[in-house]
């Protein structure tokens, strides 16, 4: 198992993991990450933003997931695009990705925000185990309008 920064060669695999995960759950809808324009080149997207990063999880040479951190506003970041292939879910890999992302975020930000769907109850429990508290509404200027639960955590 290897966690590393995304490279250009990883872009297609990560896009496919994100879109397949959303599609199999019926969330391939406008207002979700499924239609994010940066999915075609996450490497360039994250590289162009100060204090942002995207990591991939590689097992036996295959990309099986990833997670990102990017600034929201001022001293707040957003945890973005935490996805794993169905084949590796339930093995603790999301915790490894969370540790990577939150360790990085704590070095650069005072708080972290994320958006998800209530129907993704396993993901919601994971976020809550990491100290995220649910919010009543999204932060202003949220782009993922289909999300129905929002979380906040201070460092």
PyMOL CGO cylinders between C-alpha atoms (Angstrom):
from pymol import cmd
from pymol.cgo import CYLINDER

trace = [
    CYLINDER, 0.00, 0.00, 0.00, 1.24, 3.45, -0.93, 0.3, 1, 1, 1, 1, 1, 1,
    CYLINDER, 1.24, 3.45, -0.93, -0.21, 6.91, -0.39, 0.3, 1, 1, 1, 1, 1, 1,
    CYLINDER, -0.21, 6.91, -0.39, 1.28, 9.50, -2.70, 0.3, 1, 1, 1, 1, 1, 1,
    CYLINDER, 1.28, 9.50, -2.70, 0.50, 12.79, -4.38, 0.3, 1, 1, 1, 1, 1, 1,
    CYLINDER, 0.50, 12.79, -4.38, -1.56, 12.43, -7.54, 0.3, 1, 1, 1, 1, 1, 1,
    CYLINDER, -1.56, 12.43, -7.54, 0.27, 12.51, -10.86, 0.3, 1, 1, 1, 1, 1, 1,
    CYLINDER, 0.27, 12.51, -10.86, -0.98, 13.21, -14.36, 0.3, 1, 1, 1, 1, 1, 1,
    CYLINDER, -0.98, 13.21, -14.36, -1.02, 9.47, -15.10, 0.3, 1, 1, 1, 1, 1, 1,
    CYLINDER, -1.02, 9.47, -15.10, -3.51, 8.97, -12.23, 0.3, 1, 1, 1, 1, 1, 1,
    CYLINDER, -3.51, 8.97, -12.23, -6.13, 11.46, -13.46, 0.3, 1, 1, 1, 1, 1, 1,
    CYLINDER, -6.13, 11.46, -13.46, -8.25, 9.05, -15.48, 0.3, 1, 1, 1, 1, 1, 1,
    CYLINDER, -8.25, 9.05, -15.48, -8.25, 6.33, -12.80, 0.3, 1, 1, 1, 1, 1, 1,
    CYLINDER, -8.25, 6.33, -12.80, -9.31, 8.78, -10.08, 0.3, 1, 1, 1, 1, 1, 1,
    CYLINDER, -9.31, 8.78, -10.08, -12.03, 10.26, -12.28, 0.3, 1, 1, 1, 1, 1, 1,
    CYLINDER, -12.03, 10.26, -12.28, -13.37, 6.78, -12.97, 0.3, 1, 1, 1, 1, 1, 1,
    CYLINDER, -13.37, 6.78, -12.97, -13.36, 5.83, -9.27, 0.3, 1, 1, 1, 1, 1, 1,
    CYLINDER, -13.36, 5.83, -9.27, -15.27, 8.99, -8.32, 0.3, 1, 1, 1, 1, 1, 1,
    CYLINDER, -15.27, 8.99, -8.32, -17.82, 8.75, -11.12, 0.3, 1, 1, 1, 1, 1, 1,
    CYLINDER, -17.82, 8.75, -11.12, -18.35, 4.99, -10.74, 0.3, 1, 1, 1, 1, 1, 1,
    CYLINDER, -18.35, 4.99, -10.74, -18.84, 5.32, -7.00, 0.3, 1, 1, 1, 1, 1, 1,
    CYLINDER, -18.84, 5.32, -7.00, -21.44, 8.04, -7.44, 0.3, 1, 1, 1, 1, 1, 1,
    CYLINDER, -21.44, 8.04, -7.44, -23.18, 6.32, -10.35, 0.3, 1, 1, 1, 1, 1, 1,
    CYLINDER, -23.18, 6.32, -10.35, -23.59, 2.94, -8.63, 0.3, 1, 1, 1, 1, 1, 1,
    CYLINDER, -23.59, 2.94, -8.63, -25.28, 4.71, -5.72, 0.3, 1, 1, 1, 1, 1, 1,
    CYLINDER, -25.28, 4.71, -5.72, -27.56, 6.80, -7.93, 0.3, 1, 1, 1, 1, 1, 1,
    CYLINDER, -27.56, 6.80, -7.93, -25.72, 10.05, -7.23, 0.3, 1, 1, 1, 1, 1, 1,
    CYLINDER, -25.72, 10.05, -7.23, -24.56, 10.83, -10.76, 0.3, 1, 1, 1, 1, 1, 1,
    CYLINDER, -24.56, 10.83, -10.76, -26.55, 14.05, -10.53, 0.3, 1, 1, 1, 1, 1, 1,
    CYLINDER, -26.55, 14.05, -10.53, -25.91, 17.72, -11.20, 0.3, 1, 1, 1, 1, 1, 1,
    CYLINDER, -25.91, 17.72, -11.20, -24.66, 19.32, -7.99, 0.3, 1, 1, 1, 1, 1, 1,
    CYLINDER, -24.66, 19.32, -7.99, -22.38, 16.39, -7.11, 0.3, 1, 1, 1, 1, 1, 1,
    CYLINDER, -22.38, 16.39, -7.11, -18.69, 15.78, -7.76, 0.3, 1, 1, 1, 1, 1, 1,
    CYLINDER, -18.69, 15.78, -7.76, -19.73, 13.60, -10.71, 0.3, 1, 1, 1, 1, 1, 1,
    CYLINDER, -19.73, 13.60, -10.71, -19.87, 16.70, -12.90, 0.3, 1, 1, 1, 1, 1, 1,
    CYLINDER, -19.87, 16.70, -12.90, -16.95, 18.67, -11.44, 0.3, 1, 1, 1, 1, 1, 1,
    CYLINDER, -16.95, 18.67, -11.44, -15.03, 20.17, -14.39, 0.3, 1, 1, 1, 1, 1, 1,
    CYLINDER, -15.03, 20.17, -14.39, -11.67, 19.59, -12.68, 0.3, 1, 1, 1, 1, 1, 1,
    CYLINDER, -11.67, 19.59, -12.68, -12.14, 15.79, -12.70, 0.3, 1, 1, 1, 1, 1, 1,
    CYLINDER, -12.14, 15.79, -12.70, -10.37, 15.57, -16.05, 0.3, 1, 1, 1, 1, 1, 1,
    CYLINDER, -10.37, 15.57, -16.05, -7.14, 16.95, -14.59, 0.3, 1, 1, 1, 1, 1, 1,
    CYLINDER, -7.14, 16.95, -14.59, -7.09, 16.83, -10.80, 0.3, 1, 1, 1, 1, 1, 1,
    CYLINDER, -7.09, 16.83, -10.80, -3.30, 16.93, -10.87, 0.3, 1, 1, 1, 1, 1, 1,
    CYLINDER, -3.30, 16.93, -10.87, -3.18, 20.40, -12.40, 0.3, 1, 1, 1, 1, 1, 1,
    CYLINDER, -3.18, 20.40, -12.40, -6.15, 21.61, -10.38, 0.3, 1, 1, 1, 1, 1, 1,
    CYLINDER, -6.15, 21.61, -10.38, -4.58, 20.84, -7.00, 0.3, 1, 1, 1, 1, 1, 1,
    CYLINDER, -4.58, 20.84, -7.00, -1.05, 21.81, -8.06, 0.3, 1, 1, 1, 1, 1, 1,
    CYLINDER, -1.05, 21.81, -8.06, -2.22, 25.31, -9.01, 0.3, 1, 1, 1, 1, 1, 1,
    CYLINDER, -2.22, 25.31, -9.01, -3.69, 26.08, -5.57, 0.3, 1, 1, 1, 1, 1, 1,
    CYLINDER, -3.69, 26.08, -5.57, -1.49, 27.03, -2.60, 0.3, 1, 1, 1, 1, 1, 1,
    CYLINDER, -1.49, 27.03, -2.60, -1.88, 24.70, 0.40, 0.3, 1, 1, 1, 1, 1, 1,
    CYLINDER, -1.88, 24.70, 0.40, -3.91, 22.18, -1.60, 0.3, 1, 1, 1, 1, 1, 1,
    CYLINDER, -3.91, 22.18, -1.60, -3.14, 18.56, -2.38, 0.3, 1, 1, 1, 1, 1, 1,
    CYLINDER, -3.14, 18.56, -2.38, -4.70, 15.36, -3.62, 0.3, 1, 1, 1, 1, 1, 1,
    CYLINDER, -4.70, 15.36, -3.62, -3.38, 11.96, -2.62, 0.3, 1, 1, 1, 1, 1, 1,
    CYLINDER, -3.38, 11.96, -2.62, -4.04, 8.61, -4.21, 0.3, 1, 1, 1, 1, 1, 1,
    CYLINDER, -4.04, 8.61, -4.21, -4.03, 5.25, -2.50, 0.3, 1, 1, 1, 1, 1, 1,
    CYLINDER, -4.03, 5.25, -2.50, -2.22, 2.63, -4.55, 0.3, 1, 1, 1, 1, 1, 1,
    CYLINDER, -2.22, 2.63, -4.55, -2.32, -1.10, -3.84, 0.3, 1, 1, 1, 1, 1, 1,
    CYLINDER, -2.32, -1.10, -3.84, -0.17, -3.45, -5.90, 0.3, 1, 1, 1, 1, 1, 1,
    CYLINDER, -0.17, -3.45, -5.90, 0.23, -0.80, -8.60, 0.3, 1, 1, 1, 1, 1, 1,
    CYLINDER, 0.23, -0.80, -8.60, -3.49, -0.02, -8.87, 0.3, 1, 1, 1, 1, 1, 1,
    CYLINDER, -3.49, -0.02, -8.87, -5.11, 3.25, -7.81, 0.3, 1, 1, 1, 1, 1, 1,
    CYLINDER, -5.11, 3.25, -7.81, -8.00, 2.33, -5.51, 0.3, 1, 1, 1, 1, 1, 1,
    CYLINDER, -8.00, 2.33, -5.51, -8.91, 5.69, -4.00, 0.3, 1, 1, 1, 1, 1, 1,
    CYLINDER, -8.91, 5.69, -4.00, -7.98, 9.20, -3.07, 0.3, 1, 1, 1, 1, 1, 1,
    CYLINDER, -7.98, 9.20, -3.07, -8.69, 12.32, -1.06, 0.3, 1, 1, 1, 1, 1, 1,
    CYLINDER, -8.69, 12.32, -1.06, -8.03, 16.03, -1.38, 0.3, 1, 1, 1, 1, 1, 1,
    CYLINDER, -8.03, 16.03, -1.38, -7.65, 19.20, 0.65, 0.3, 1, 1, 1, 1, 1, 1,
    CYLINDER, -7.65, 19.20, 0.65, -8.16, 22.64, -0.83, 0.3, 1, 1, 1, 1, 1, 1,
    CYLINDER, -8.16, 22.64, -0.83, -8.74, 26.08, 0.67, 0.3, 1, 1, 1, 1, 1, 1,
    CYLINDER, -8.74, 26.08, 0.67, -12.29, 27.25, 1.20, 0.3, 1, 1, 1, 1, 1, 1,
    CYLINDER, -12.29, 27.25, 1.20, -11.75, 30.78, 2.48, 0.3, 1, 1, 1, 1, 1, 1,
    CYLINDER, -11.75, 30.78, 2.48, -9.04, 32.36, 4.58, 0.3, 1, 1, 1, 1, 1, 1,
    CYLINDER, -9.04, 32.36, 4.58, -8.05, 29.80, 7.23, 0.3, 1, 1, 1, 1, 1, 1,
    CYLINDER, -8.05, 29.80, 7.23, -10.67, 27.17, 6.36, 0.3, 1, 1, 1, 1, 1, 1,
    CYLINDER, -10.67, 27.17, 6.36, -10.09, 24.24, 4.02, 0.3, 1, 1, 1, 1, 1, 1,
    CYLINDER, -10.09, 24.24, 4.02, -12.39, 21.67, 2.47, 0.3, 1, 1, 1, 1, 1, 1,
    CYLINDER, -12.39, 21.67, 2.47, -11.93, 17.92, 2.53, 0.3, 1, 1, 1, 1, 1, 1,
    CYLINDER, -11.93, 17.92, 2.53, -12.71, 16.87, -1.03, 0.3, 1, 1, 1, 1, 1, 1,
    CYLINDER, -12.71, 16.87, -1.03, -13.31, 13.80, -3.11, 0.3, 1, 1, 1, 1, 1, 1,
    CYLINDER, -13.31, 13.80, -3.11, -12.71, 10.99, -0.62, 0.3, 1, 1, 1, 1, 1, 1,
    CYLINDER, -12.71, 10.99, -0.62, -13.52, 7.92, -2.69, 0.3, 1, 1, 1, 1, 1, 1,
    CYLINDER, -13.52, 7.92, -2.69, -12.47, 4.28, -2.78, 0.3, 1, 1, 1, 1, 1, 1,
    CYLINDER, -12.47, 4.28, -2.78, -13.29, 1.52, -5.20, 0.3, 1, 1, 1, 1, 1, 1,
    CYLINDER, -13.29, 1.52, -5.20, -16.03, -0.80, -3.93, 0.3, 1, 1, 1, 1, 1, 1,
    CYLINDER, -16.03, -0.80, -3.93, -13.53, -3.67, -3.90, 0.3, 1, 1, 1, 1, 1, 1,
    CYLINDER, -13.53, -3.67, -3.90, -11.45, -2.14, -1.08, 0.3, 1, 1, 1, 1, 1, 1,
    CYLINDER, -11.45, -2.14, -1.08, -14.14, -0.53, 1.04, 0.3, 1, 1, 1, 1, 1, 1,
    CYLINDER, -14.14, -0.53, 1.04, -14.49, -1.69, 4.62, 0.3, 1, 1, 1, 1, 1, 1,
    CYLINDER, -14.49, -1.69, 4.62, -10.77, -2.36, 5.09, 0.3, 1, 1, 1, 1, 1, 1,
    CYLINDER, -10.77, -2.36, 5.09, -9.78, 0.83, 6.92, 0.3, 1, 1, 1, 1, 1, 1,
    CYLINDER, -9.78, 0.83, 6.92, -8.34, 2.61, 3.90, 0.3, 1, 1, 1, 1, 1, 1,
    CYLINDER, -8.34, 2.61, 3.90, -10.64, 5.61, 4.30, 0.3, 1, 1, 1, 1, 1, 1,
    CYLINDER, -10.64, 5.61, 4.30, -9.12, 6.16, 7.75, 0.3, 1, 1, 1, 1, 1, 1,
    CYLINDER, -9.12, 6.16, 7.75, -5.64, 6.12, 6.27, 0.3, 1, 1, 1, 1, 1, 1,
    CYLINDER, -5.64, 6.12, 6.27, -6.70, 8.71, 3.69, 0.3, 1, 1, 1, 1, 1, 1,
    CYLINDER, -6.70, 8.71, 3.69, -8.43, 10.81, 6.36, 0.3, 1, 1, 1, 1, 1, 1,
    CYLINDER, -8.43, 10.81, 6.36, -5.28, 10.78, 8.50, 0.3, 1, 1, 1, 1, 1, 1,
    CYLINDER, -5.28, 10.78, 8.50, -3.20, 11.95, 5.53, 0.3, 1, 1, 1, 1, 1, 1,
    CYLINDER, -3.20, 11.95, 5.53, -5.60, 14.73, 4.58, 0.3, 1, 1, 1, 1, 1, 1,
    CYLINDER, -5.60, 14.73, 4.58, -6.28, 16.02, 8.09, 0.3, 1, 1, 1, 1, 1, 1,
    CYLINDER, -6.28, 16.02, 8.09, -2.61, 15.97, 9.06, 0.3, 1, 1, 1, 1, 1, 1,
    CYLINDER, -2.61, 15.97, 9.06, -1.86, 18.17, 6.05, 0.3, 1, 1, 1, 1, 1, 1,
    CYLINDER, -1.86, 18.17, 6.05, -4.88, 20.40, 6.72, 0.3, 1, 1, 1, 1, 1, 1,
    CYLINDER, -4.88, 20.40, 6.72, -3.93, 20.98, 10.36, 0.3, 1, 1, 1, 1, 1, 1,
    CYLINDER, -3.93, 20.98, 10.36, -0.57, 22.37, 9.21, 0.3, 1, 1, 1, 1, 1, 1,
    CYLINDER, -0.57, 22.37, 9.21, -2.20, 25.02, 7.02, 0.3, 1, 1, 1, 1, 1, 1,
    CYLINDER, -2.20, 25.02, 7.02, -5.71, 25.75, 8.29, 0.3, 1, 1, 1, 1, 1, 1,
    CYLINDER, -5.71, 25.75, 8.29, -7.63, 26.34, 11.50, 0.3, 1, 1, 1, 1, 1, 1,
    CYLINDER, -7.63, 26.34, 11.50, -10.75, 24.42, 10.41, 0.3, 1, 1, 1, 1, 1, 1,
    CYLINDER, -10.75, 24.42, 10.41, -11.99, 21.95, 7.81, 0.3, 1, 1, 1, 1, 1, 1,
    CYLINDER, -11.99, 21.95, 7.81, -15.35, 21.81, 6.04, 0.3, 1, 1, 1, 1, 1, 1,
    CYLINDER, -15.35, 21.81, 6.04, -16.90, 19.03, 3.99, 0.3, 1, 1, 1, 1, 1, 1,
    CYLINDER, -16.90, 19.03, 3.99, -20.14, 18.24, 2.18, 0.3, 1, 1, 1, 1, 1, 1,
    CYLINDER, -20.14, 18.24, 2.18, -21.78, 14.89, 1.63, 0.3, 1, 1, 1, 1, 1, 1,
    CYLINDER, -21.78, 14.89, 1.63, -25.11, 13.09, 1.48, 0.3, 1, 1, 1, 1, 1, 1,
    CYLINDER, -25.11, 13.09, 1.48, -27.01, 11.72, 4.48, 0.3, 1, 1, 1, 1, 1, 1,
    CYLINDER, -27.01, 11.72, 4.48, -27.61, 8.50, 2.53, 0.3, 1, 1, 1, 1, 1, 1,
    CYLINDER, -27.61, 8.50, 2.53, -23.85, 7.86, 2.68, 0.3, 1, 1, 1, 1, 1, 1,
    CYLINDER, -23.85, 7.86, 2.68, -24.23, 6.89, 6.33, 0.3, 1, 1, 1, 1, 1, 1,
    CYLINDER, -24.23, 6.89, 6.33, -20.92, 5.00, 6.54, 0.3, 1, 1, 1, 1, 1, 1,
    CYLINDER, -20.92, 5.00, 6.54, -19.08, 8.12, 5.36, 0.3, 1, 1, 1, 1, 1, 1,
    CYLINDER, -19.08, 8.12, 5.36, -21.03, 10.29, 7.80, 0.3, 1, 1, 1, 1, 1, 1,
    CYLINDER, -21.03, 10.29, 7.80, -20.05, 8.02, 10.70, 0.3, 1, 1, 1, 1, 1, 1,
    CYLINDER, -20.05, 8.02, 10.70, -16.41, 8.20, 9.59, 0.3, 1, 1, 1, 1, 1, 1,
    CYLINDER, -16.41, 8.20, 9.59, -16.47, 12.00, 9.59, 0.3, 1, 1, 1, 1, 1, 1,
    CYLINDER, -16.47, 12.00, 9.59, -18.12, 12.10, 13.00, 0.3, 1, 1, 1, 1, 1, 1,
    CYLINDER, -18.12, 12.10, 13.00, -15.45, 9.73, 14.40, 0.3, 1, 1, 1, 1, 1, 1,
    CYLINDER, -15.45, 9.73, 14.40, -12.88, 12.27, 13.24, 0.3, 1, 1, 1, 1, 1, 1,
    CYLINDER, -12.88, 12.27, 13.24, -14.57, 15.03, 15.23, 0.3, 1, 1, 1, 1, 1, 1,
    CYLINDER, -14.57, 15.03, 15.23, -16.63, 16.65, 12.49, 0.3, 1, 1, 1, 1, 1, 1,
    CYLINDER, -16.63, 16.65, 12.49, -19.85, 18.27, 13.67, 0.3, 1, 1, 1, 1, 1, 1,
    CYLINDER, -19.85, 18.27, 13.67, -22.86, 18.62, 11.36, 0.3, 1, 1, 1, 1, 1, 1,
    CYLINDER, -22.86, 18.62, 11.36, -23.97, 22.09, 10.30, 0.3, 1, 1, 1, 1, 1, 1,
    CYLINDER, -23.97, 22.09, 10.30, -27.52, 23.31, 9.65, 0.3, 1, 1, 1, 1, 1, 1,
    CYLINDER, -27.52, 23.31, 9.65, -26.64, 24.55, 6.16, 0.3, 1, 1, 1, 1, 1, 1,
    CYLINDER, -26.64, 24.55, 6.16, -23.74, 24.71, 3.72, 0.3, 1, 1, 1, 1, 1, 1,
    CYLINDER, -23.74, 24.71, 3.72, -21.15, 27.42, 3.85, 0.3, 1, 1, 1, 1, 1, 1,
    CYLINDER, -21.15, 27.42, 3.85, -21.81, 30.30, 1.44, 0.3, 1, 1, 1, 1, 1, 1,
    CYLINDER, -21.81, 30.30, 1.44, -20.81, 29.73, -2.18, 0.3, 1, 1, 1, 1, 1, 1,
    CYLINDER, -20.81, 29.73, -2.18, -21.06, 25.96, -1.99, 0.3, 1, 1, 1, 1, 1, 1,
    CYLINDER, -21.06, 25.96, -1.99, -21.00, 24.49, -5.48, 0.3, 1, 1, 1, 1, 1, 1,
    CYLINDER, -21.00, 24.49, -5.48, -22.36, 21.03, -4.71, 0.3, 1, 1, 1, 1, 1, 1,
    CYLINDER, -22.36, 21.03, -4.71, -26.04, 21.86, -4.46, 0.3, 1, 1, 1, 1, 1, 1,
    CYLINDER, -26.04, 21.86, -4.46, -27.19, 18.22, -4.23, 0.3, 1, 1, 1, 1, 1, 1,
    CYLINDER, -27.19, 18.22, -4.23, -25.43, 17.70, -0.89, 0.3, 1, 1, 1, 1, 1, 1,
    CYLINDER, -25.43, 17.70, -0.89, -27.72, 17.57, 2.13, 0.3, 1, 1, 1, 1, 1, 1,
    CYLINDER, -27.72, 17.57, 2.13, -25.34, 17.36, 5.08, 0.3, 1, 1, 1, 1, 1, 1,
    CYLINDER, -25.34, 17.36, 5.08, -22.36, 19.57, 5.86, 0.3, 1, 1, 1, 1, 1, 1,
    CYLINDER, -22.36, 19.57, 5.86, -19.62, 19.11, 8.42, 0.3, 1, 1, 1, 1, 1, 1,
    CYLINDER, -19.62, 19.11, 8.42, -17.13, 21.31, 10.25, 0.3, 1, 1, 1, 1, 1, 1,
    CYLINDER, -17.13, 21.31, 10.25, -14.09, 20.52, 12.34, 0.3, 1, 1, 1, 1, 1, 1,
    CYLINDER, -14.09, 20.52, 12.34, -11.61, 22.83, 14.03, 0.3, 1, 1, 1, 1, 1, 1,
    CYLINDER, -11.61, 22.83, 14.03, -7.97, 21.92, 14.61, 0.3, 1, 1, 1, 1, 1, 1,
]
cmd.load_cgo(trace, "trace")
